[in-house]
Each structure stands twice: as structure tokens, then as C-alpha cells.
Amino acid sequence: MKIPWYIHGNWKLDSSQLTDLENNLYKIGLVSWEDKMITTYGQDCKELSFLKNFYKERVDEIAKDQTFYNNSLIAFEFWAQMYDKKAIHGTHTHFTNNNVISFVHFLQTNNSKCFVFTNGSEVEIPQQQEGDFIVFPSYVSHKVVTHNSDYNRIVIAGNIKILEHEN
């Protein structure tokens, strides 16, 4: 199995931003009791607005790296997810609504490796140290295996969409 992913860089939040984000996730996030995680997916959260410019810059850099910045109209979305002990997130893709590139930014990981790419029978475990920003095609299946640590694992995930494209 060969998954075309790469690390776009390593950026960490300062400790006060990370603490604020964790506290806000308890207040604003939707709880998935089945998966034991909190997510802001599908919500417009003003509590995440302090990150919008940072992710806009990353999205523009990725679009330039992938060579569609100058000939495409792009948009992006991002959300936060917090995984409690024993949390999981089943196999899925982000290949809907014109999504072409997805990303995951590991904000608090304790360097555990829970995020994996899979084809159903094999897995590929990418590097995922705190601060790593991984980029991959939206059609790639991935999941979060059981998080077995006593701390909350926090990530920002997102998608880049191509709304219009000129040849």
C-alpha cells in the first residue's frame, strides 16, 4: 500500500492557546458517545476563529505546492477534534463536496500514533508528532485507532475544495 501523504510542516500552539482550545471544546463541541470524542465538525465556531488566518496561509501554501493555486478557485474548512481515553474514529474518507486535499494537524498528541491510513486489510502509520501537519488526498481511507492515553488528544482536521478549475 502506497499512500501519497506528506508533512507540510510542524507548528505548535502556545500552551495558553492549547489550554483555551481544550476548555472550549468541552463547551462547544458535539460529543460522540459511541466514539468517545468531541468534535466541532459542521459547526461554525467563533472559538476557532483565532486559527482561521493560520489555516488560510497553510491552505494557500498547499495549493501552490500542488500547483492548483493559480488556476483554481479554492475554499477550505477545518474543525477540532478531541479524543478522550478509549476514543476511536472509524474508517472514512473526506471525498465529498469537491474536497481534493485533506489535512490533519496534531496539536496535542504525546507522540502516540492513533491516526492511520487503511485499505481495510493493511494500515500505514504516518509520522504524527505534536505540531506535525499531514496532507493527503481526500479519497484516502483513514481512521483513528483506540487512543489509550490518559490525556486528551487534540487535532485540527480540514479539507481543501476546488470550486472551479481552469485547464
Phi, psi and chi 1 to 4 in degrees:
 res  aa     phi    psi   chi1   chi2   chi3   chi4
   1 MET       -  129.3 -177.2  169.0   78.0      -
   2 LYS  -125.0  113.4  -72.3 -171.3  173.1 -171.2
   3 ILE  -104.7  126.7  -54.6  -62.1      -      -
   4 PRO   -82.7   75.4   29.2  -32.8      -      -
   5 TRP  -113.1  160.5   66.1  -88.5      -      -
   6 TYR  -152.8  160.3   65.8   95.1      -      -
   7 ILE   -92.1  119.6  -64.6  175.9      -      -
   8 HIS   -82.0  -19.6 -179.2   65.0      -      -
   9 GLY   161.5 -175.1      -      -      -      -
  10 ASN  -136.0  114.4 -176.8  -74.1      -      -
  11 TRP  -131.4  133.5  -66.0  -85.8      -      -
  12 LYS  -116.2  145.1  -62.3  176.0 -176.5  170.2
  13 LEU   -77.9  152.3  -66.4 -178.0      -      -
  14 ASP   -72.2  162.0   68.2   43.0      -      -
  15 SER   -60.9  -35.0   60.3      -      -      -
  16 SER   -69.7  -38.7   64.6      -      -      -
  17 GLN   -63.6  -41.8  -72.5  176.3  -46.9      -
  18 LEU   -65.9  -41.5 -167.8   54.7      -      -
  19 THR   -64.6  -44.2  -61.4      -      -      -
  20 ASP   -60.6  -44.1  -71.6  -12.8      -      -
  21 LEU   -61.4  -46.4  177.5   59.3      -      -
  22 GLU   -60.3  -46.3 -173.7  170.2   13.9      -
  23 ASN   -63.1  -40.8  -69.4  -24.4      -      -
  24 ASN   -66.8  -34.7  -78.9  -29.9      -      -
  25 LEU   -61.9  -35.7  -75.3  170.9      -      -
  26 TYR   -62.6  -33.5  -77.8  115.1      -      -
  27 LYS   -83.9  -40.3  -64.5  175.5 -165.4  172.1
  28 ILE  -105.7  -19.1   62.7  171.0      -      -
  29 GLY   -75.8  152.8      -      -      -      -
  30 LEU   -83.3  135.4  -60.8  172.6      -      -
  31 VAL   -97.2  127.8  178.1      -      -      -
  32 SER  -102.3   97.4  169.1      -      -      -
  33 TRP   -63.7  -34.4  -64.2  111.7      -      -
  34 GLU   -62.3  -43.6  177.8 -178.3  -33.9      -
  35 ASP   -92.9   -9.0  -64.6  -22.5      -      -
  36 LYS    59.5   43.8  -63.0 -174.9  179.1  179.8
  37 MET  -135.2  161.1   72.0  169.5 -175.3      -
  38 ILE  -115.0  135.6  -64.6  173.3      -      -
  39 THR  -137.6  151.7 -176.4      -      -      -
  40 THR  -106.7   11.6   63.9      -      -      -
  41 TYR   -54.5  131.3  180.0   74.7      -      -
  42 GLY    80.1    3.4      -      -      -      -
  43 GLN  -109.6  148.7  -61.5 -179.4   70.1      -
  44 ASP   -97.9   97.8 -175.1   20.7      -      -
  45 CYS  -103.6  114.4  -61.0      -      -      -
  46 LYS   -63.9  -24.0   67.3  178.5 -171.6  -59.4
  47 GLU   -66.6  -17.2  -67.1   84.9   -4.5      -
  48 LEU  -100.0   -0.1  -62.9  179.5      -      -
  49 SER   -61.7  -26.8   63.3      -      -      -
  50 PHE   -64.9  -15.1   75.6   99.6      -      -
  51 LEU   -96.9  -11.5  -64.6  169.2      -      -
  52 LYS   -58.4  -47.6 -173.2  159.5 -180.0  117.0
  53 ASN   -64.9  -39.7  -72.9  -23.4      -      -
  54 PHE   -58.6  -48.4  170.6   80.3      -      -
  55 TYR   -72.1  -30.6  -72.4  109.9      -      -
  56 LYS   -61.6  -43.1  168.8   77.1  168.6  100.1
  57 GLU   -63.1  -42.5  -70.1  172.9   10.8      -
  58 ARG   -64.0  -43.9  -57.3  -65.9   76.6   74.4
  59 VAL   -61.0  -44.6  163.6      -      -      -
  60 ASP   -61.6  -42.7  -72.7  -10.8      -      -
  61 GLU   -62.3  -43.3  -70.4  171.2    1.6      -
  62 ILE   -64.1  -44.3  -67.5  163.7      -      -
  63 ALA   -61.8  -36.8      -      -      -      -
  64 LYS   -68.5  -44.6  -71.8  172.9 -174.9  174.1
  65 ASP   -58.7  -39.1  -70.7  -14.1      -      -
  66 GLN   -87.1    0.3  -62.0  -76.4  -37.3      -
  67 THR    68.6   23.3   71.0      -      -      -
  68 PHE  -112.9    5.8   59.1   85.1      -      -
  69 TYR   -63.7  -44.3 -178.8   81.4      -      -
  70 ASN   -82.3  -14.5  -69.2  -38.6      -      -
  71 ASN  -125.1   21.3   59.7  -12.6      -      -
  72 SER  -140.7  148.9  -60.8      -      -      -
  73 LEU   -94.4  120.1  175.3   61.4      -      -
  74 ILE  -118.5  158.6   61.9  174.2      -      -
  75 ALA  -141.9  165.1      -      -      -      -
  76 PHE  -147.5  161.5   73.9  100.2      -      -
  77 GLU  -139.2  153.8   62.1 -176.0  -17.1      -
  78 PHE  -150.1  158.5   68.9   93.9      -      -
  79 TRP  -152.0  162.2   58.7   93.7      -      -
  80 ALA  -104.2  147.6      -      -      -      -
  81 GLN  -136.9  138.7  -66.9 -166.7  165.0      -
  82 MET  -126.0  126.1 -176.3  165.3   60.6      -
  83 TYR  -106.7  121.9  -63.4   87.0      -      -
  84 ASP   -82.9  174.3 -162.4  -10.7      -      -
  85 LYS   -58.8  133.9 -171.7  169.7 -174.1  172.3
  86 LYS    76.6   10.3  -58.1  -67.7 -176.4 -164.8
  87 ALA   -72.4  149.9      -      -      -      -
  88 ILE  -139.7  170.5   60.0  167.5      -      -
  89 HIS  -150.6  111.9 -167.1  170.0      -      -
  90 GLY   -59.8  168.2      -      -      -      -
  91 THR   -60.9  132.3  -57.6      -      -      -
  92 HIS  -161.0  169.7   62.9  -74.7      -      -
  93 THR  -126.1  174.9   72.1      -      -      -
  94 HIS  -116.3   20.7  -63.8 -163.6      -      -
  95 PHE   -83.6   68.9 -162.1   51.7      -      -
  96 THR  -143.8  164.4   59.5      -      -      -
  97 ASN    50.5   43.7  -57.9  -38.1      -      -
  98 ASN    69.5   14.6  -60.0  -42.3      -      -
  99 ASN   -69.1  131.5  -63.8  -24.7      -      -
 100 VAL  -119.4  -34.7  -68.3      -      -      -
 101 ILE  -126.6  136.9  -58.8  -70.5      -      -
 102 SER  -118.9  161.9  -64.1      -      -      -
 103 PHE  -147.1  157.7   58.3   85.6      -      -
 104 VAL  -138.0  132.1   60.4      -      -      -
 105 HIS  -115.8  116.2 -174.5 -168.7      -      -
 106 PHE   -86.0  102.0  -58.6   99.9      -      -
 107 LEU   -86.7  -38.6  -63.2  179.8      -      -
 108 GLN  -141.5  108.5 -177.7  169.3  -75.3      -
 109 THR  -128.9  -22.0   67.4      -      -      -
 110 ASN    55.1   23.0 -160.4   17.1      -      -
 111 ASN    59.2   21.9  -61.2  -32.7      -      -
 112 SER   -75.2  151.5   64.4      -      -      -
 113 LYS  -112.1   85.3  -64.1 -169.9  175.7    1.3
 114 CYS   -99.3  -27.6  -60.6      -      -      -
 115 PHE   -82.9  125.8  178.4   85.1      -      -
 116 VAL  -137.6  148.0  -58.7      -      -      -
 117 PHE   -89.6  147.0  -62.0  114.4      -      -
 118 THR  -150.3  150.4 -177.3      -      -      -
 119 ASN  -110.9   13.0   64.0    8.1      -      -
 120 GLY   103.1  -31.1      -      -      -      -
 121 SER  -120.5  -23.0   59.2      -      -      -
 122 GLU  -121.4  157.7  -61.2  173.7  -77.4      -
 123 VAL  -130.3  150.9  -63.1      -      -      -
 124 GLU  -124.4  126.9 -178.1  174.0  -29.3      -
 125 ILE  -104.8  107.6  -57.1  170.7      -      -
 126 PRO   -76.8  161.7   28.6  -33.2      -      -
 127 GLN   -57.8  142.2  176.9  179.5  -43.9      -
 128 GLN  -155.5   63.1   45.4 -160.5  -77.2      -
 129 GLN   -83.3  157.4  -64.3  175.2   -4.8      -
 130 GLU   -54.0  127.5 -167.3  166.1  -63.2      -
 131 GLY    98.3  -19.2      -      -      -      -
 132 ASP   -62.7  141.3  -77.5  -11.7      -      -
 133 PHE  -122.0  103.5 -169.0  110.1      -      -
 134 ILE   -98.9  135.5  -66.5 -179.4      -      -
 135 VAL  -116.9  137.9  176.7      -      -      -
 136 PHE  -156.2  158.2   56.9   95.8      -      -
 137 PRO   -64.1  142.3  -18.8   30.2      -      -
 138 SER   -64.7  -20.7  -63.6      -      -      -
 139 TYR   -79.1   -8.6   60.9   79.5      -      -
 140 VAL   -76.4  127.1  173.8      -      -      -
 141 SER   -72.1  137.8  -65.1      -      -      -
 142 HIS  -150.4  167.0   55.4  -76.9      -      -
 143 LYS  -157.4  170.4   64.9 -178.0 -179.3  177.4
 144 VAL  -115.8  116.8  175.0      -      -      -
 145 VAL   -77.4  169.1  -62.9      -      -      -
 146 THR   -51.3  124.7  -54.6      -      -      -
 147 HIS   -87.2  114.5  170.6   62.6      -      -
 148 ASN  -107.3   19.1  -74.1  -44.1      -      -
 149 SER  -100.9  163.2  -65.0      -      -      -
 150 ASP   -85.7   -1.4  -70.9  -31.8      -      -
 151 TYR  -105.6  162.7   69.6   95.2      -      -
 152 ASN   -82.7  129.2  -69.5  -35.0      -      -
 153 ARG   -91.2  124.0 -171.7  169.0 -163.9  -91.7
 154 ILE  -121.1  130.9  -58.9  172.7      -      -
 155 VAL  -133.5  157.0  -57.2      -      -      -
 156 ILE  -111.1  128.8  -62.1  -71.0      -      -
 157 ALA  -117.3  156.6      -      -      -      -
 158 GLY  -166.5  174.6      -      -      -      -
 159 ASN  -135.1  147.9  -62.9  -48.6      -      -
 160 ILE  -110.2  130.1  -57.8  171.4      -      -
 161 LYS  -110.4  143.6  -56.4  168.7 -176.7  -64.4
 162 ILE  -103.6  112.2  -67.1 -178.5      -      -
 163 LEU   -86.4  -35.9  -55.7  174.9      -      -
 164 GLU  -144.5  146.9  -67.5  178.5   21.0      -
 165 HIS  -143.3  130.2 -179.5   74.1      -      -
 166 GLU  -101.4  139.7  -63.4  175.8   12.6      -
 167 ASN   -77.3      -  -69.7  -33.9      -      -
